[in-house]
Amino acid sequence: MAKKRWGGLAVAGAFLLSKGKVLLALLKFSKFGGTLISFGISLLFYAQIFGVWFGVGLLYLLFIHEMGHLAAAKRLGFKTGPAIFVPFMGAVIGIKDTFRTPKQEAILAYGGPFAGLLSLIPLLIGYAVTGNDFWLVIFHLGALLNLFNLLPVSPLDGGRILAGLPIVVWIAGLAALIAYGITHFSIILLLIAFLGGSAVWKRYQFAKQYENNKSVLMLYRAARSRVLQAKVEQEHATATETGSDEMIDETDDTTVSTYDPIAWSLRHDLQDLRSASPEDAKSAADELLRYQYDSANDYDALIRRLDQRIEPLLEAEKSVEYHQMPKKQQTITLFAYLALGAILFIAFEYSKGYLPTPS
């Protein structure tokens, strides 16, 4: 049987080599060229290990799952790339837009396992009509794959669906995945756990950085606003001195704040200098002197320097704000997640009792 299988692969390979240029030319002008090529390569791999029909069934499950993501992306108005199949890793579609809210990420992630659930219906019908155990095996596998994808660990669909919920949800899912991966010694599961752990750590670090520097970020923003105001005042004064015809509203009775953000920022830098290690003290002192010079001579340089201080804090702020979802949306998202997971779990457990026993 093994010889026949490899012999068939050799014949298929010879055909592809002889007609490869024609096939590639056709696929080059096809929107789904990458999908078809990767589908064929994956099918060859799966067929050699599991058999042709099992490979077709597995790729059917993966394809419908990815089409669910694609349909959700189109509904959101996102630009997408073709679905690409990766042997023993599944399939992926490229998203060319950035999520603006966790709700958008949840909708796109939910589309995959929801379509995966719908893909089980034809399999159940096939088993009911033919009584062939093949349909039930693929049904069981589909329930398992989509249920696994609902684990609340990023980058799995479950982690993306629950991105707007507290980080403790991700931590619980990660702990469960690590425990299962160790007890069953699965390299793939441990790799996913590593990626999920990186996502959890990054989100935690951003949250900690934002909480520790929230007031500092507010003061830096105030400093930047005050420097911009001072720059405008200087430009108006220069225009007046040179006899510019620019109209200046002399009735403006805006109160000039006595708060000096430049002095505050200098004091903040002095605190950093005092706490710096000896090897870092010189560079910190040089930076402080440049800042002091800029504050007296170059408003633009001062603004650029403030922006450099604000930028990393803004990244942390954006991460924290992104992962905050309104309570109502959290409730709806969690309910939809649990409902889908419960249905897939029932399908998985129900089909398990009817699987054929190996002879």
HUWORA-V959509 format. One record per run of one state. SS is the DSSP state (H for helix, E for strand, C for the rest). FROM is the first residue (numbers start at 1). TO is the last residue. Records with the same first field share a line. If there is no record, write none. Layout:
SS->FROM-TO  FROM-TO
//
This chain:
C->1-1  29-32  51-51  77-79  87-89  96-101  131-132  150-156  162-166  184-186  242-260  276-277  298-298  323-326  353-359
H->2-28  33-50  52-76  102-130  133-149  157-161  167-183  187-241  261-275  278-297  299-322  327-352
E->80-86  90-95
//
